[in-house]
């Protein structure tokens, strides 16, 4: 199966959960549908959903919760 990169659409801070108390959107090994929200990128108090463009299984999570990211940086890889 091919690996597909999910990249950050914007520079900012990547969050794996909607709030500090919430469970992460996804974990490694789970299956996702195309268009599923896998995280958020916050830029100047604006939160932008990061969605998958393919269906498959989360193979790798490359960025920790709360870590700064650049536009185009690979956040996760999906096997699908």
C-alpha positions as CSV (number, residue, x, y, z in Angstrom):
1,X,0.0,0.0,0.0
2,X,1.1,3.5,-0.7
3,X,1.9,6.1,2.0
4,X,0.2,9.5,1.6
5,X,1.5,12.6,3.4
6,X,-0.9,14.9,5.3
7,X,0.8,18.3,5.3
8,X,0.1,21.5,7.3
9,X,-1.8,24.0,5.2
10,X,-0.4,27.0,7.2
11,X,2.5,27.9,9.5
12,X,1.3,27.8,13.1
13,X,0.8,25.5,16.1
14,X,-0.5,22.0,15.5
15,X,-3.0,20.5,17.9
16,X,-4.0,16.8,17.9
17,X,-7.1,17.5,20.0
18,X,-10.0,20.1,20.0
19,X,-9.3,21.1,23.6
20,X,-6.9,20.1,26.3
21,X,-9.5,17.8,27.9
22,X,-10.6,16.1,24.6
23,X,-9.2,12.9,23.2
24,X,-7.0,13.2,20.2
25,X,-8.7,13.2,16.8
26,X,-6.7,10.2,15.7
27,X,-4.1,7.8,16.9
28,X,-1.6,5.7,15.0
29,X,-3.2,2.5,13.6
30,X,-6.7,3.8,13.3
31,X,-8.6,3.9,10.0
32,X,-9.9,7.2,8.7
33,X,-12.2,8.3,5.8
34,X,-11.3,10.8,3.2
35,X,-12.1,14.3,4.6
36,X,-11.7,13.3,8.3
37,X,-10.3,16.0,10.6
38,X,-7.0,14.8,12.0
39,X,-5.9,17.9,13.8
40,X,-5.9,21.7,14.0
41,X,-3.4,24.4,13.0
42,X,-3.8,27.6,15.1
43,X,-2.6,30.9,13.6
44,X,-3.2,34.1,15.5
45,X,-6.1,32.6,17.5
46,X,-7.8,31.2,14.3
47,X,-8.1,27.4,14.3
48,X,-8.0,25.7,10.9
49,X,-9.0,22.0,10.5
50,X,-6.5,19.7,8.9
51,X,-8.3,17.0,6.9
52,X,-7.3,13.9,5.1
53,X,-7.5,13.7,1.3
54,X,-7.5,9.9,1.2
55,X,-9.0,7.1,3.2
56,X,-6.7,4.6,5.0
57,X,-4.9,3.8,8.2
58,X,-2.8,6.3,10.1
59,X,0.7,4.9,9.7
60,X,2.8,7.6,11.4
61,X,2.2,10.8,13.5
62,X,5.2,13.0,13.0
63,X,4.3,16.1,15.0
64,X,3.5,16.3,18.7
65,X,0.5,18.1,20.2
66,X,1.3,21.8,20.6
67,X,4.4,21.8,18.3
68,X,5.1,24.6,15.9
69,X,4.8,23.7,12.2
70,X,5.6,25.2,8.8
71,X,3.3,25.3,5.8
72,X,3.9,22.1,3.8
73,X,5.4,20.3,6.8
74,X,4.4,16.6,6.9
75,X,2.2,16.0,10.0
76,X,1.1,12.4,9.5
77,X,1.3,9.6,7.0
78,X,-1.7,7.5,5.9
79,X,-1.3,4.0,4.4
80,X,-4.1,3.6,1.9
